[in-house]
Amino acid sequence: MNDIYIKGIELPARVRGNVVKIEDDFFVFVNTVLSPECQRCAAEHELMHIKKDHFFNEEPVIHDELEAGYGR
Ligand SMILES: [Zn+2]
């Protein structure tokens, strides 16, 4: 029930992180190519998408990215 898992994986350099919802759980993936500080920022960004319920709103993607702190 709405557990959040955070995992570091190697992704293409332009990808900071991603979050996937599988059934009731969220899986946050953070790019291990990034510096430790950037990995932390990327994780916070993805967690903000979960916190702000971006999986369930009808807003355009750019709205959600700005609300989550785009570029952080
Ligand atoms: Zn985002």
N, CA, C, O and the ligand as a Tripos MOL2 file, in Angstrom:
@<TRIPOS>MOLECULE
protein
  289   287    73     0     0
PROTEIN
NO_CHARGES

@<TRIPOS>ATOM
      1 N           0.8410   -1.2040    0.0000 N.3       1 MET1
      2 CA          0.0000    0.0000    0.0000 C.3       1 MET1
      3 C           0.8730    1.2490    0.0000 C.2       1 MET1
      4 O           1.3560    1.6830    1.0460 O.2       1 MET1
      5 N           1.0630    1.8080   -1.1580 N.am      2 ASN2
      6 CA          1.7950    3.0570   -1.3260 C.3       2 ASN2
      7 C           3.1650    3.0710   -0.6570 C.2       2 ASN2
      8 O           3.5240    4.0410    0.0110 O.2       2 ASN2
      9 N           3.9150    2.0170   -0.8330 N.am      3 ASP3
     10 CA          5.3050    2.0420   -0.4020 C.3       3 ASP3
     11 C           6.1320    2.7410   -1.4810 C.2       3 ASP3
     12 O           5.7670    2.7360   -2.6560 O.2       3 ASP3
     13 N           7.2430    3.3380   -1.0730 N.am      4 ILE4
     14 CA          8.1370    4.0080   -2.0070 C.3       4 ILE4
     15 C           9.5090    3.3510   -1.9200 C.2       4 ILE4
     16 O          10.1060    3.2580   -0.8470 O.2       4 ILE4
     17 N           9.9870    2.9050   -3.0570 N.am      5 TYR5
     18 CA         11.3120    2.2880   -3.1320 C.3       5 TYR5
     19 C          12.2200    3.2110   -3.9440 C.2       5 TYR5
     20 O          11.8220    3.7040   -5.0000 O.2       5 TYR5
     21 N          13.4200    3.4400   -3.4600 N.am      6 ILE6
     22 CA         14.3800    4.2750   -4.1890 C.3       6 ILE6
     23 C          15.5900    3.4180   -4.5400 C.2       6 ILE6
     24 O          16.1930    2.7810   -3.6770 O.2       6 ILE6
     25 N          15.9290    3.4180   -5.8250 N.am      7 LYS7
     26 CA         17.0470    2.5810   -6.2650 C.3       7 LYS7
     27 C          17.9360    3.3640   -7.2140 C.2       7 LYS7
     28 O          17.4420    4.0940   -8.0740 O.2       7 LYS7
     29 N          19.2380    3.2170   -7.0630 N.am      8 GLY8
     30 CA         20.1830    3.8260   -7.9860 C.3       8 GLY8
     31 C          20.4930    2.8740   -9.1210 C.2       8 GLY8
     32 O          20.8290    1.7120   -8.8890 O.2       8 GLY8
     33 N          20.3820    3.3610  -10.3500 N.am      9 ILE9
     34 CA         20.7530    2.5530  -11.5120 C.3       9 ILE9
     35 C          21.4680    3.4560  -12.5110 C.2       9 ILE9
     36 O          21.2950    4.6750  -12.4900 O.2       9 ILE9
     37 N          22.2690    2.8560  -13.3830 N.am     10 GLU10
     38 CA         22.9700    3.6400  -14.3910 C.3      10 GLU10
     39 C          22.0260    3.8950  -15.5580 C.2      10 GLU10
     40 O          21.4830    2.9660  -16.1550 O.2      10 GLU10
     41 N          21.8430    5.1840  -15.8710 N.am     11 LEU11
     42 CA         20.9630    5.6190  -16.9570 C.3      11 LEU11
     43 C          21.7580    6.5100  -17.8970 C.2      11 LEU11
     44 O          22.8580    6.9410  -17.5510 O.2      11 LEU11
     45 N          21.2170    6.7990  -19.0910 N.am     12 PRO12
     46 CA         21.8890    7.7620  -19.9710 C.3      12 PRO12
     47 C          22.1160    9.0850  -19.2250 C.2      12 PRO12
     48 O          21.3030    9.4740  -18.3860 O.2      12 PRO12
     49 N          23.2110    9.7660  -19.5310 N.am     13 ALA13
     50 CA         23.6260   10.9370  -18.7640 C.3      13 ALA13
     51 C          22.5750   12.0400  -18.7190 C.2      13 ALA13
     52 O          22.5140   12.7890  -17.7440 O.2      13 ALA13
     53 N          21.7390   12.1560  -19.7640 N.am     14 ARG14
     54 CA         20.7540   13.2500  -19.7930 C.3      14 ARG14
     55 C          19.5590   12.9660  -18.8920 C.2      14 ARG14
     56 O          18.7530   13.8600  -18.6350 O.2      14 ARG14
     57 N          19.4330   11.7180  -18.4040 N.am     15 VAL15
     58 CA         18.3080   11.3570  -17.5360 C.3      15 VAL15
     59 C          18.7510   11.4480  -16.0830 C.2      15 VAL15
     60 O          19.7130   10.7920  -15.6830 O.2      15 VAL15
     61 N          18.0540   12.2570  -15.2950 N.am     16 ARG16
     62 CA         18.4210   12.4050  -13.8840 C.3      16 ARG16
     63 C          17.7750   11.3250  -13.0300 C.2      16 ARG16
     64 O          18.4010   10.7470  -12.1420 O.2      16 ARG16
     65 N          16.5040   11.0680  -13.3250 N.am     17 GLY17
     66 CA         15.7840   10.0530  -12.5650 C.3      17 GLY17
     67 C          14.4160    9.8320  -13.1610 C.2      17 GLY17
     68 O          14.0300   10.4680  -14.1410 O.2      17 GLY17
     69 N          13.6900    8.9160  -12.5460 N.am     18 ASN18
     70 CA         12.3510    8.6250  -13.0380 C.3      18 ASN18
     71 C          11.5750    8.0010  -11.8850 C.2      18 ASN18
     72 O          12.1530    7.5000  -10.9200 O.2      18 ASN18
     73 N          10.2800    8.0440  -12.0090 N.am     19 VAL19
     74 CA          9.4530    7.3780  -11.0070 C.3      19 VAL19
     75 C           8.3600    6.6020  -11.7310 C.2      19 VAL19
     76 O           7.7290    7.0990  -12.6640 O.2      19 VAL19
     77 N           8.1590    5.3870  -11.2810 N.am     20 VAL20
     78 CA          7.1840    4.4950  -11.9060 C.3      20 VAL20
     79 C           6.2130    4.0250  -10.8350 C.2      20 VAL20
     80 O           6.6170    3.6670   -9.7290 O.2      20 VAL20
     81 N           4.9350    4.0310  -11.1700 N.am     21 LYS21
     82 CA          3.9280    3.5200  -10.2490 C.3      21 LYS21
     83 C           3.5260    2.1200  -10.7090 C.2      21 LYS21
     84 O           3.0700    1.9310  -11.8370 O.2      21 LYS21
     85 N           3.6990    1.1550   -9.8280 N.am     22 ILE22
     86 CA          3.2920   -0.2190  -10.1330 C.3      22 ILE22
     87 C           2.2990   -0.6410   -9.0630 C.2      22 ILE22
     88 O           2.6350   -0.7820   -7.8870 O.2      22 ILE22
     89 N           1.0630   -0.8360   -9.5120 N.am     23 GLU23
     90 CA         -0.0420   -1.0940   -8.5840 C.3      23 GLU23
     91 C          -0.0600    0.0150   -7.5380 C.2      23 GLU23
     92 O          -0.2200    1.1790   -7.9060 O.2      23 GLU23
     93 N           0.0950   -0.2900   -6.2570 N.am     24 ASP24
     94 CA         -0.0100    0.7590   -5.2410 C.3      24 ASP24
     95 C           1.3370    1.3240   -4.8120 C.2      24 ASP24
     96 O           1.3940    2.2150   -3.9640 O.2      24 ASP24
     97 N           2.4010    0.8240   -5.3790 N.am     25 ASP25
     98 CA          3.7320    1.2510   -4.9300 C.3      25 ASP25
     99 C           4.4270    2.1370   -5.9630 C.2      25 ASP25
    100 O           4.1320    2.0830   -7.1560 O.2      25 ASP25
    101 N           5.3560    2.9520   -5.4680 N.am     26 PHE26
    102 CA          6.1430    3.8280   -6.3290 C.3      26 PHE26
    103 C           7.5990    3.3750   -6.3060 C.2      26 PHE26
    104 O           8.1390    3.0420   -5.2510 O.2      26 PHE26
    105 N           8.2200    3.3680   -7.4690 N.am     27 PHE27
    106 CA          9.6270    3.0110   -7.5960 C.3      27 PHE27
    107 C          10.3720    4.1940   -8.1880 C.2      27 PHE27
    108 O          10.1540    4.5640   -9.3420 O.2      27 PHE27
    109 N          11.2560    4.7860   -7.3880 N.am     28 VAL28
    110 CA         12.0570    5.9310   -7.8260 C.3      28 VAL28
    111 C          13.4210    5.4100   -8.2610 C.2      28 VAL28
    112 O          14.1000    4.7100   -7.5090 O.2      28 VAL28
    113 N          13.8120    5.7600   -9.4790 N.am     29 PHE29
    114 CA         15.1300    5.3780   -9.9890 C.3      29 PHE29
    115 C          15.9730    6.6300  -10.1410 C.2      29 PHE29
    116 O          15.5380    7.6150  -10.7370 O.2      29 PHE29
    117 N          17.1790    6.5840   -9.6010 N.am     30 VAL30
    118 CA         18.0870    7.7260   -9.6620 C.3      30 VAL30
    119 C          19.3420    7.3040  -10.4250 C.2      30 VAL30
    120 O          19.8940    6.2270  -10.1980 O.2      30 VAL30
    121 N          19.7720    8.1640  -11.3210 N.am     31 ASN31
    122 CA         20.9220    7.8630  -12.1780 C.3      31 ASN31
    123 C          22.2260    7.9170  -11.3850 C.2      31 ASN31
    124 O          22.6020    8.9710  -10.8740 O.2      31 ASN31
    125 N          22.9120    6.7850  -11.2850 N.am     32 THR32
    126 CA         24.1520    6.7200  -10.5020 C.3      32 THR32
    127 C          25.3410    7.3690  -11.2130 C.2      32 THR32
    128 O          26.4240    7.4860  -10.6400 O.2      32 THR32
    129 N          25.1310    7.7950  -12.4760 N.am     33 VAL33
    130 CA         26.1830    8.5180  -13.1940 C.3      33 VAL33
    131 C          26.3480    9.9200  -12.6000 C.2      33 VAL33
    132 O          27.4120   10.5280  -12.7120 O.2      33 VAL33
    133 N          25.2800   10.4270  -11.9650 N.am     34 LEU34
    134 CA         25.3060   11.7680  -11.3840 C.3      34 LEU34
    135 C          26.1740   11.7950  -10.1270 C.2      34 LEU34
    136 O          26.4510   10.7540   -9.5300 O.2      34 LEU34
    137 N          26.5980   12.9990   -9.7330 N.am     35 SER35
    138 CA         27.3280   13.1540   -8.4750 C.3      35 SER35
    139 C          26.3680   12.8390   -7.3280 C.2      35 SER35
    140 O          25.1510   12.8990   -7.5050 O.2      35 SER35
    141 N          26.9100   12.5010   -6.1500 N.am     36 PRO36
    142 CA         26.0270   12.2100   -5.0020 C.3      36 PRO36
    143 C          25.0320   13.3440   -4.7310 C.2      36 PRO36
    144 O          23.8690   13.0840   -4.4200 O.2      36 PRO36
    145 N          25.4780   14.5910   -4.8450 N.am     37 GLU37
    146 CA         24.5830   15.7230   -4.5950 C.3      37 GLU37
    147 C          23.4570   15.7580   -5.6280 C.2      37 GLU37
    148 O          22.2980   15.9770   -5.2780 O.2      37 GLU37
    149 N          23.7960   15.5420   -6.8950 N.am     38 CYS38
    150 CA         22.7830   15.5330   -7.9510 C.3      38 CYS38
    151 C          21.8170   14.3560   -7.7920 C.2      38 CYS38
    152 O          20.6320   14.4720   -8.1030 O.2      38 CYS38
    153 N          22.3260   13.2390   -7.3140 N.am     39 GLN39
    154 CA         21.4460   12.0850   -7.0730 C.3      39 GLN39
    155 C          20.4290   12.4160   -5.9990 C.2      39 GLN39
    156 O          19.2570   12.0530   -6.1050 O.2      39 GLN39
    157 N          20.8850   13.1130   -4.9540 N.am     40 ARG40
    158 CA         19.9670   13.4910   -3.8780 C.3      40 ARG40
    159 C          18.8910   14.4410   -4.4040 C.2      40 ARG40
    160 O          17.7100   14.2950   -4.0870 O.2      40 ARG40
    161 N          19.3250   15.4360   -5.2300 N.am     41 CYS41
    162 CA         18.3580   16.3880   -5.8030 C.3      41 CYS41
    163 C          17.3690   15.6670   -6.7120 C.2      41 CYS41
    164 O          16.1750   15.9660   -6.6970 O.2      41 CYS41
    165 N          17.8650   14.7210   -7.5000 N.am     42 ALA42
    166 CA         16.9980   13.9870   -8.4190 C.3      42 ALA42
    167 C          15.9740   13.1790   -7.6390 C.2      42 ALA42
    168 O          14.8050   13.1180   -8.0200 O.2      42 ALA42
    169 N          16.4100   12.5580   -6.5440 N.am     43 ALA43
    170 CA         15.4860   11.7710   -5.7190 C.3      43 ALA43
    171 C          14.4180   12.6820   -5.1150 C.2      43 ALA43
    172 O          13.2400   12.3260   -5.0890 O.2      43 ALA43
    173 N          14.8290   13.8570   -4.6300 N.am     44 GLU44
    174 CA         13.8650   14.8000   -4.0500 C.3      44 GLU44
    175 C          12.8570   15.2400   -5.0960 C.2      44 GLU44
    176 O          11.6660   15.3670   -4.8080 O.2      44 GLU44
    177 N          13.3400   15.4740   -6.3190 N.am     45 HIS45
    178 CA         12.4530   15.8830   -7.4120 C.3      45 HIS45
    179 C          11.4030   14.8100   -7.6810 C.2      45 HIS45
    180 O          10.2130   15.1100   -7.7820 O.2      45 HIS45
    181 N          11.8400   13.5790   -7.7960 N.am     46 GLU46
    182 CA         10.8990   12.4850   -8.0890 C.3      46 GLU46
    183 C           9.9240   12.2750   -6.9310 C.2      46 GLU46
    184 O           8.7430   12.0040   -7.1520 O.2      46 GLU46
    185 N          10.4180   12.4010   -5.6970 N.am     47 LEU47
    186 CA          9.5350   12.2530   -4.5360 C.3      47 LEU47
    187 C           8.4710   13.3460   -4.5140 C.2      47 LEU47
    188 O           7.3480   13.1280   -4.0590 O.2      47 LEU47
    189 N           8.8430   14.5340   -5.0170 N.am     48 MET48
    190 CA          7.8750   15.6380   -5.0690 C.3      48 MET48
    191 C           6.7290   15.2970   -6.0290 C.2      48 MET48
    192 O           5.5800   15.6530   -5.7700 O.2      48 MET48
    193 N           7.0320   14.6190   -7.1190 N.am     49 HIS49
    194 CA          5.9690   14.1910   -8.0420 C.3      49 HIS49
    195 C           4.9610   13.3000   -7.3090 C.2      49 HIS49
    196 O           3.7540   13.4000   -7.5310 O.2      49 HIS49
    197 N           5.4700   12.4310   -6.4360 N.am     50 ILE50
    198 CA          4.5830   11.5390   -5.6790 C.3      50 ILE50
    199 C           3.7840   12.3530   -4.6630 C.2      50 ILE50
    200 O           2.5670   12.2080   -4.5470 O.2      50 ILE50
    201 N           4.5040   13.2240   -3.9220 N.am     51 LYS51
    202 CA          3.8700   14.0140   -2.8630 C.3      51 LYS51
    203 C           2.7670   14.9150   -3.4130 C.2      51 LYS51
    204 O           1.7360   15.1150   -2.7710 O.2      51 LYS51
    205 N           2.9980   15.4550   -4.6090 N.am     52 LYS52
    206 CA          2.0260   16.3970   -5.2100 C.3      52 LYS52
    207 C           0.9400   15.6750   -6.0100 C.2      52 LYS52
    208 O           0.1440   16.3140   -6.6980 O.2      52 LYS52
    209 N           0.9090   14.3630   -5.9190 N.am     53 ASP53
    210 CA         -0.1320   13.5770   -6.6130 C.3      53 ASP53
    211 C          -0.1230   13.7780   -8.1240 C.2      53 ASP53
    212 O          -1.1810   13.8040   -8.7520 O.2      53 ASP53
    213 N           1.0510   13.9190   -8.7050 N.am     54 HIS54
    214 CA          1.1260   14.1590  -10.1440 C.3      54 HIS54
    215 C           0.6840   12.9560  -10.9690 C.2      54 HIS54
    216 O           0.4200   13.0760  -12.1650 O.2      54 HIS54
    217 N           0.6070   11.7940  -10.3190 N.am     55 PHE55
    218 CA          0.1540   10.6180  -11.0560 C.3      55 PHE55
    219 C          -1.3530   10.6340  -11.2590 C.2      55 PHE55
    220 O          -1.8920    9.8840  -12.0730 O.2      55 PHE55
    221 N          -2.0240   11.4970  -10.5080 N.am     56 PHE56
    222 CA         -3.4850   11.4370  -10.5170 C.3      56 PHE56
    223 C          -4.1330   12.7320  -10.9880 C.2      56 PHE56
    224 O          -5.3600   12.8140  -11.0400 O.2      56 PHE56
    225 N          -3.3420   13.7440  -11.3330 N.am     57 ASN57
    226 CA         -3.9780   14.9800  -11.7880 C.3      57 ASN57
    227 C          -4.0460   15.0030  -13.3160 C.2      57 ASN57
    228 O          -3.4960   14.1340  -13.9930 O.2      57 ASN57
    229 N          -4.7300   16.0130  -13.8370 N.am     58 GLU58
    230 CA         -4.9350   16.1250  -15.2800 C.3      58 GLU58
    231 C          -4.1190   17.2650  -15.8610 C.2      58 GLU58
    232 O          -4.3360   17.6720  -17.0020 O.2      58 GLU58
    233 N          -3.1730   17.7860  -15.0710 N.am     59 GLU59
    234 CA         -2.3880   18.9310  -15.5290 C.3      59 GLU59
    235 C          -1.4000   18.5030  -16.6150 C.2      59 GLU59
    236 O          -0.9890   17.3440  -16.6670 O.2      59 GLU59
    237 N          -1.0200   19.4480  -17.4830 N.am     60 PRO60
    238 CA          0.0250   19.1430  -18.4650 C.3      60 PRO60
    239 C           1.3420   18.8130  -17.7580 C.2      60 PRO60
    240 O           1.5860   19.2500  -16.6340 O.2      60 PRO60
    241 N           2.1740   18.0410  -18.4350 N.am     61 VAL61
    242 CA          3.4370   17.6010  -17.8450 C.3      61 VAL61
    243 C           4.2860   18.7940  -17.3820 C.2      61 VAL61
    244 O           4.9230   18.7340  -16.3300 O.2      61 VAL61
    245 N           4.2910   19.8780  -18.1720 N.am     62 ILE62
    246 CA          5.1420   21.0150  -17.8040 C.3      62 ILE62
    247 C           4.7080   21.6160  -16.4770 C.2      62 ILE62
    248 O           5.5510   22.0640  -15.6990 O.2      62 ILE62
    249 N           3.4170   21.6330  -16.2060 N.am     63 HIS63
    250 CA          2.9160   22.1200  -14.9070 C.3      63 HIS63
    251 C           3.5010   21.2870  -13.7720 C.2      63 HIS63
    252 O           3.9890   21.8240  -12.7770 O.2      63 HIS63
    253 N           3.4440   19.9710  -13.9380 N.am     64 ASP64
    254 CA          3.9370   19.0780  -12.8840 C.3      64 ASP64
    255 C           5.4430   19.2090  -12.7120 C.2      64 ASP64
    256 O           5.9550   19.1600  -11.5940 O.2      64 ASP64
    257 N           6.1590   19.3770  -13.8410 N.am     65 GLU65
    258 CA          7.6220   19.5130  -13.7450 C.3      65 GLU65
    259 C           7.9990   20.7940  -13.0130 C.2      65 GLU65
    260 O           8.9220   20.7910  -12.1980 O.2      65 GLU65
    261 N           7.2970   21.8880  -13.2930 N.am     66 LEU66
    262 CA          7.5900   23.1530  -12.6200 C.3      66 LEU66
    263 C           7.2560   23.0550  -11.1330 C.2      66 LEU66
    264 O           7.9960   23.5570  -10.2870 O.2      66 LEU66
    265 N           6.1250   22.3970  -10.8210 N.am     67 GLU67
    266 CA          5.7170   22.2660   -9.4220 C.3      67 GLU67
    267 C           6.7070   21.4010   -8.6400 C.2      67 GLU67
    268 O           6.9300   21.6300   -7.4510 O.2      67 GLU67
    269 N           7.2980   20.4120   -9.3080 N.am     68 ALA68
    270 CA          8.2650   19.5290   -8.6480 C.3      68 ALA68
    271 C           9.6580   20.1480   -8.5950 C.2      68 ALA68
    272 O          10.5700   19.5700   -8.0030 O.2      68 ALA68
    273 N           9.8310   21.3270   -9.2120 N.am     69 GLY69
    274 CA         11.1290   21.9810   -9.2230 C.3      69 GLY69
    275 C          11.9400   21.5140  -10.4010 C.2      69 GLY69
    276 O          12.9280   20.7990  -10.2370 O.2      69 GLY69
    277 N          11.5280   21.9140  -11.5970 N.am     70 TYR70
    278 CA         12.1840   21.4700  -12.8110 C.3      70 TYR70
    279 C          13.6660   21.8080  -12.8060 C.2      70 TYR70
    280 O          14.0460   22.9250  -12.4560 O.2      70 TYR70
    281 N          14.4960   20.8660  -13.1850 N.am     71 GLY71
    282 CA         15.9280   21.1230  -13.3010 C.3      71 GLY71
    283 C          16.6950   20.8680  -12.0190 C.2      71 GLY71
    284 O          17.9240   20.9360  -11.9980 O.2      71 GLY71
    285 N          15.9650   20.5730  -10.9440 N.am     72 ARG72
    286 CA         16.6760   20.2930   -9.7060 C.3      72 ARG72
    287 C          17.0920   18.8460   -9.6380 C.2      72 ARG72
    288 O          17.7070   18.4260   -8.6580 O.2      72 ARG72
    289 ZN         10.0680   15.5270  -13.1120 Zn       73 ZN73
@<TRIPOS>BOND
     1     1     2 1
     2     2     3 1
     3     3     4 2
     4     3     5 am
     5     5     6 1
     6     6     7 1
     7     7     8 2
     8     7     9 am
     9     9    10 1
    10    10    11 1
    11    11    12 2
    12    11    13 am
    13    13    14 1
    14    14    15 1
    15    15    16 2
    16    15    17 am
    17    17    18 1
    18    18    19 1
    19    19    20 2
    20    19    21 am
    21    21    22 1
    22    22    23 1
    23    23    24 2
    24    23    25 am
    25    25    26 1
    26    26    27 1
    27    27    28 2
    28    27    29 am
    29    29    30 1
    30    30    31 1
    31    31    32 2
    32    31    33 am
    33    33    34 1
    34    34    35 1
    35    35    36 2
    36    35    37 am
    37    37    38 1
    38    38    39 1
    39    39    40 2
    40    39    41 am
    41    41    42 1
    42    42    43 1
    43    43    44 2
    44    43    45 am
    45    45    46 1
    46    46    47 1
    47    47    48 2
    48    47    49 am
    49    49    50 1
    50    50    51 1
    51    51    52 2
    52    51    53 am
    53    53    54 1
    54    54    55 1
    55    55    56 2
    56    55    57 am
    57    57    58 1
    58    58    59 1
    59    59    60 2
    60    59    61 am
    61    61    62 1
    62    62    63 1
    63    63    64 2
    64    63    65 am
    65    65    66 1
    66    66    67 1
    67    67    68 2
    68    67    69 am
    69    69    70 1
    70    70    71 1
    71    71    72 2
    72    71    73 am
    73    73    74 1
    74    74    75 1
    75    75    76 2
    76    75    77 am
    77    77    78 1
    78    78    79 1
    79    79    80 2
    80    79    81 am
    81    81    82 1
    82    82    83 1
    83    83    84 2
    84    83    85 am
    85    85    86 1
    86    86    87 1
    87    87    88 2
    88    87    89 am
    89    89    90 1
    90    90    91 1
    91    91    92 2
    92    91    93 am
    93    93    94 1
    94    94    95 1
    95    95    96 2
    96    95    97 am
    97    97    98 1
    98    98    99 1
    99    99   100 2
   100    99   101 am
   101   101   102 1
   102   102   103 1
   103   103   104 2
   104   103   105 am
   105   105   106 1
   106   106   107 1
   107   107   108 2
   108   107   109 am
   109   109   110 1
   110   110   111 1
   111   111   112 2
   112   111   113 am
   113   113   114 1
   114   114   115 1
   115   115   116 2
   116   115   117 am
   117   117   118 1
   118   118   119 1
   119   119   120 2
   120   119   121 am
   121   121   122 1
   122   122   123 1
   123   123   124 2
   124   123   125 am
   125   125   126 1
   126   126   127 1
   127   127   128 2
   128   127   129 am
   129   129   130 1
   130   130   131 1
   131   131   132 2
   132   131   133 am
   133   133   134 1
   134   134   135 1
   135   135   136 2
   136   135   137 am
   137   137   138 1
   138   138   139 1
   139   139   140 2
   140   139   141 am
   141   141   142 1
   142   142   143 1
   143   143   144 2
   144   143   145 am
   145   145   146 1
   146   146   147 1
   147   147   148 2
   148   147   149 am
   149   149   150 1
   150   150   151 1
   151   151   152 2
   152   151   153 am
   153   153   154 1
   154   154   155 1
   155   155   156 2
   156   155   157 am
   157   157   158 1
   158   158   159 1
   159   159   160 2
   160   159   161 am
   161   161   162 1
   162   162   163 1
   163   163   164 2
   164   163   165 am
   165   165   166 1
   166   166   167 1
   167   167   168 2
   168   167   169 am
   169   169   170 1
   170   170   171 1
   171   171   172 2
   172   171   173 am
   173   173   174 1
   174   174   175 1
   175   175   176 2
   176   175   177 am
   177   177   178 1
   178   178   179 1
   179   179   180 2
   180   179   181 am
   181   181   182 1
   182   182   183 1
   183   183   184 2
   184   183   185 am
   185   185   186 1
   186   186   187 1
   187   187   188 2
   188   187   189 am
   189   189   190 1
   190   190   191 1
   191   191   192 2
   192   191   193 am
   193   193   194 1
   194   194   195 1
   195   195   196 2
   196   195   197 am
   197   197   198 1
   198   198   199 1
   199   199   200 2
   200   199   201 am
   201   201   202 1
   202   202   203 1
   203   203   204 2
   204   203   205 am
   205   205   206 1
   206   206   207 1
   207   207   208 2
   208   207   209 am
   209   209   210 1
   210   210   211 1
   211   211   212 2
   212   211   213 am
   213   213   214 1
   214   214   215 1
   215   215   216 2
   216   215   217 am
   217   217   218 1
   218   218   219 1
   219   219   220 2
   220   219   221 am
   221   221   222 1
   222   222   223 1
   223   223   224 2
   224   223   225 am
   225   225   226 1
   226   226   227 1
   227   227   228 2
   228   227   229 am
   229   229   230 1
   230   230   231 1
   231   231   232 2
   232   231   233 am
   233   233   234 1
   234   234   235 1
   235   235   236 2
   236   235   237 am
   237   237   238 1
   238   238   239 1
   239   239   240 2
   240   239   241 am
   241   241   242 1
   242   242   243 1
   243   243   244 2
   244   243   245 am
   245   245   246 1
   246   246   247 1
   247   247   248 2
   248   247   249 am
   249   249   250 1
   250   250   251 1
   251   251   252 2
   252   251   253 am
   253   253   254 1
   254   254   255 1
   255   255   256 2
   256   255   257 am
   257   257   258 1
   258   258   259 1
   259   259   260 2
   260   259   261 am
   261   261   262 1
   262   262   263 1
   263   263   264 2
   264   263   265 am
   265   265   266 1
   266   266   267 1
   267   267   268 2
   268   267   269 am
   269   269   270 1
   270   270   271 1
   271   271   272 2
   272   271   273 am
   273   273   274 1
   274   274   275 1
   275   275   276 2
   276   275   277 am
   277   277   278 1
   278   278   279 1
   279   279   280 2
   280   279   281 am
   281   281   282 1
   282   282   283 1
   283   283   284 2
   284   283   285 am
   285   285   286 1
   286   286   287 1
   287   287   288 2
@<TRIPOS>SUBSTRUCTURE
     1 MET1         2 RESIDUE 1 A MET
     2 ASN2         6 RESIDUE 1 A ASN
     3 ASP3        10 RESIDUE 1 A ASP
     4 ILE4        14 RESIDUE 1 A ILE
     5 TYR5        18 RESIDUE 1 A TYR
     6 ILE6        22 RESIDUE 1 A ILE
     7 LYS7        26 RESIDUE 1 A LYS
     8 GLY8        30 RESIDUE 1 A GLY
     9 ILE9        34 RESIDUE 1 A ILE
    10 GLU10       38 RESIDUE 1 A GLU
    11 LEU11       42 RESIDUE 1 A LEU
    12 PRO12       46 RESIDUE 1 A PRO
    13 ALA13       50 RESIDUE 1 A ALA
    14 ARG14       54 RESIDUE 1 A ARG
    15 VAL15       58 RESIDUE 1 A VAL
    16 ARG16       62 RESIDUE 1 A ARG
    17 GLY17       66 RESIDUE 1 A GLY
    18 ASN18       70 RESIDUE 1 A ASN
    19 VAL19       74 RESIDUE 1 A VAL
    20 VAL20       78 RESIDUE 1 A VAL
    21 LYS21       82 RESIDUE 1 A LYS
    22 ILE22       86 RESIDUE 1 A ILE
    23 GLU23       90 RESIDUE 1 A GLU
    24 ASP24       94 RESIDUE 1 A ASP
    25 ASP25       98 RESIDUE 1 A ASP
    26 PHE26      102 RESIDUE 1 A PHE
    27 PHE27      106 RESIDUE 1 A PHE
    28 VAL28      110 RESIDUE 1 A VAL
    29 PHE29      114 RESIDUE 1 A PHE
    30 VAL30      118 RESIDUE 1 A VAL
    31 ASN31      122 RESIDUE 1 A ASN
    32 THR32      126 RESIDUE 1 A THR
    33 VAL33      130 RESIDUE 1 A VAL
    34 LEU34      134 RESIDUE 1 A LEU
    35 SER35      138 RESIDUE 1 A SER
    36 PRO36      142 RESIDUE 1 A PRO
    37 GLU37      146 RESIDUE 1 A GLU
    38 CYS38      150 RESIDUE 1 A CYS
    39 GLN39      154 RESIDUE 1 A GLN
    40 ARG40      158 RESIDUE 1 A ARG
    41 CYS41      162 RESIDUE 1 A CYS
    42 ALA42      166 RESIDUE 1 A ALA
    43 ALA43      170 RESIDUE 1 A ALA
    44 GLU44      174 RESIDUE 1 A GLU
    45 HIS45      178 RESIDUE 1 A HIS
    46 GLU46      182 RESIDUE 1 A GLU
    47 LEU47      186 RESIDUE 1 A LEU
    48 MET48      190 RESIDUE 1 A MET
    49 HIS49      194 RESIDUE 1 A HIS
    50 ILE50      198 RESIDUE 1 A ILE
    51 LYS51      202 RESIDUE 1 A LYS
    52 LYS52      206 RESIDUE 1 A LYS
    53 ASP53      210 RESIDUE 1 A ASP
    54 HIS54      214 RESIDUE 1 A HIS
    55 PHE55      218 RESIDUE 1 A PHE
    56 PHE56      222 RESIDUE 1 A PHE
    57 ASN57      226 RESIDUE 1 A ASN
    58 GLU58      230 RESIDUE 1 A GLU
    59 GLU59      234 RESIDUE 1 A GLU
    60 PRO60      238 RESIDUE 1 A PRO
    61 VAL61      242 RESIDUE 1 A VAL
    62 ILE62      246 RESIDUE 1 A ILE
    63 HIS63      250 RESIDUE 1 A HIS
    64 ASP64      254 RESIDUE 1 A ASP
    65 GLU65      258 RESIDUE 1 A GLU
    66 LEU66      262 RESIDUE 1 A LEU
    67 GLU67      266 RESIDUE 1 A GLU
    68 ALA68      270 RESIDUE 1 A ALA
    69 GLY69      274 RESIDUE 1 A GLY
    70 TYR70      278 RESIDUE 1 A TYR
    71 GLY71      282 RESIDUE 1 A GLY
    72 ARG72      286 RESIDUE 1 A ARG
    73 ZN73       289 GROUP 0 **** ****
